[in-house]
Amino acid sequence: MAEATQHQQWTGEWLPGMACSCLLHWFPLGKSKEAEIKRINKELANIRSKFKGDKALDGYSKKKYVCKLLFIFLLGHDIDFGHMEAVNLLSSNRYTEKQIGYLFISVLVNSNSELIRLINNAIKNDLASRNPTFMGLALHCIANVGSREMAEAFAGEIPKILVAGDTMDSVKQSAALCLLRLYRTSPDFVPMGDWTSRVVHLLNDQHLGVVTAATSLITTLAQKNPEEFKTSVSLAVSRLSRIVTSASTDLQDYTYYFVPAPWLSVKLLRLLQCYPPPEDAAVRGRLTECLETILNKAQEPPKSKKVQHSNAKNAVLFEAISLIIHHDSEPNLLVRACNQLGQFLQHRETNLRYLALESMCTLASSEFSHEAVKTHIETVINALKTERDVSVRQRAVDLLYAMCDRSNAQQIVAEMLNYLETADYSIREEIVLKVAILAEKYAVDYTWYVDTILNLIRIAGDYVSEEVWYRVIQIVINRDDVQGYAAKTVFEALQAPACHENLVKVGGYILGEFGNLIAGDPRSSPLIQFNLLHSKFHLCSVPTRALLLSTYIKFVNLFPEIKTTIQDVLRSDSQLKNADVELQQRAVEYLRLSTIASTDILATVLEEMPPFPERESSILAKLKKKKGPGTVTDLEDIKKERNSDMNGGTESTPVNASTASTPSPSADLLGLGAAPVTSSAPPPSSTGSLLVDVFSDSASVVAPLAPGSEDNFASSDLASSEVVSEEPADTVHDADELFHKFVCKNNGVLFENQLLQIGLKSEFRQNLGRMFIFYGNKTSTQFLNFTPTLICSDELKSNILDLTEPLDMQIAVYALITVCQMHK
């Protein structure tokens, strides 16, 4: 205090470093909260009287009182005066007075304040003064406030200061960061112009502080305007090369614990991630050398045992690995990066294990490094079992999901199921979705898939969403070879004393459709199946009970011998007089149907569900939605080329059983529908309507999967789908117009008139191709003697593997052409 007082007495200036101690000396705070408030209110009253007094205050007094107000504000108290006095300090020629003025404005002045215009005028004067100290204070204030008014006023002036030849290095740094702040808050006020090419050359500046600030600015600008800053790539590689190859003594001022310029290195590597690999061979070779040098230095013994050294070294390493992954063009670098990350998987530092797992998730999507990632599967599985940190365990799950393929799918799914039993509740649903996706995608034997999903329901039934159990039913219905096994397995699973409700739903649906396949075994006779399901009835919720009632009426059709038993259940007061309207209505209607309908009518109404049309799996969509953009689930699109063959096709939206046997007047018989759009429009009743051209400007409308759709199992448990045409009834498309659509589409309508619609669906994988030609009957009568004829060259004819005979003439017919070798 004596030093501060003496300095003040001799120079009239106040040492900034003594600010807090001087303020505490001016008004020592009380020991209690009440005493503090009392002391501060007294001080505020004194400052207010000084500002309103007749005697004009000199610069030092203004500075002192404004600083006190700032201190009081930082203690958590509101300040509603003193702003004008702070603005007046900006016109002072003394550094400390101007500094306190700018500091007060940066902290207390709102961007919408009425004083902004006065502040802008003072800032303009300081920027024009060419005094580097005053220019620095003004630029800092602009960056701190960052209002649109300031952006509009100074966004055109700051680039000129940045690229001016006579601007000092410290001012260039401040100008670059200030412009970056304005671009982030008000990009529309920052014009791209001649200065952009000149700012790129700041990467060659001798002052590394200027290079660091300029790199931050260029990286942000390049993300929105890559072409404007494309020349920065070669300069960034050149600068990075000089840093990486330099000794720690060469960059003395910018060496951090024996690591030369780590912050600048990281920023340069991030800038390079805005662009693809350099096209120039020399630049590309130099960049490869830099990355190899960084990987080599990671293998060297540490030059210091302090954590700051390892942090700086690893920061550069991980950013280099991110660049290697981004380029995805150097197999050697990708494998080396994978091996380096593998060493971190067992590191004692939790953060390094986390980052290694996260980076390896991305590496797993590369065809060059996927096999290298798989070699660490045992380490990752061990981390899943032993890791204490839940976030690291979650990254381990992500990595197992990313590295999964046909060779290790069963092992990974088994480990995920084992972990699921003890997993944190916050990530169980995500694990369930991933297990369901992997089990379907890599299932060679669909009996394994059924077993996996049933285990999933048993272990974590509460986290199995409707999409998961919908999907297993769709796959079972679409695959004849697994229907008997699914019925047998679900029957055995239902015999457990405690079954999850989702298992009851799956069991009710599958036994209602395919229970006859296991009815020959005395241990699973029709009556035993019915009694087993009915024993779960009173434990279930209303939607599941509704589904079971639909199963019972299906049993009436499948097993006439137990019809009386089922009718007794439907006739009971607990059903006919049920408090729930849905259950009561089903019981009444099903009982009446079973009583008055003949066997043929029952067989028609309650026939098996038809196969579902193929669409994208909603489980994967749900996982992406849960994880959000930019996560490991987005890598599925990248991996499609390597693992393009998904078993069992894609997800479908089921079709109403009652409409499956008769063509809907507006249904798209060719199944070439575009993305579904929800509609509440009723289906048309006229049988003379035309089919929908789903590739026309007028979109088809398809009802999506309805929540709680298990309530309507009798008609279609998973949802009913109707296609509604918005076209005029007399529209006939021009053949040339339809043909041209195949320039950019694999599927579509090839020809259409009043009687017939011909569609084409094609699929190509490497040198193999497959085409479906569909013939849609648009009339209400059946085609007679309809025979498709394929005319092609002898060379192509020799490559056709299979030609399927025409099918049902009532709805549609099709021919499947499989070409074994596609020639250019």
Secondary structure, DSSP 8 states (H G I E B T S, - for coil): -HHHHHHHHHHS---GGGHHHHHHHHS---SSHHHHHHHHHHHHHHHHHHHHSSS---HHHHHHHHHHHHHHHHTT----S-HHHHHHHTT-SSHHHHHHHHHHHHHH--TT-TTHHHHHHHHHHHHHT--HHHHHHHHHHHHHH--HHHHHHHTTTHHHHHH-TT--HHHHHHHHHHHHHHHHH-GGGS--STHHHHHHGGGG-S-HHHHHHHHHHHHHHHHH-GGGGTTHHHHHHHHHHHHHHS-TTTTGGGEETTEESHHHHHHHHHHHTTS-S-SSHHHHHHHHHHHHHHHHHHHS--S--SHHHHHHHHHHHHHHHHHHHHH---HHHHHHHHHHHHHHTT-S-HHHHHHHHHHHHHHTTSTTTHHHHHTTHHHHHHHHHH---HHHHHHHHHHHHHH--TTTHHHHHHHHHHHHTTS-HHHHHHHHHHHHHHHHHT-SSHHHHHHHHHHHHHHHGGG--HHHHHHHHHHHHH-HHHHHHHHHHHHHHHTSSS--HHHHHHHHHHHHHHGGGSTTSGGG-HHHHHHHHHTTGGGS-HHHHHHHHHHHHHHHHH-GGGHHHHHHHHHSHHHHT-SSHHHHHHHHHHHHHHHH--HHHHHHHT-----------HHHHHHHHHH-TTSGGGGHHHHTTTS---TT--------HHHHSS--TT--TT----S-----------TT-----TTSSS--EE----TTGGGGHHHHTT----EE--S-TT----HHHHHHGGGT-SEEEEEE-SSEEEEEEEEEETTEEEEEEEEEE-SSS---S--------HHHHTTEEEE-----TTTEEEEEEEES----
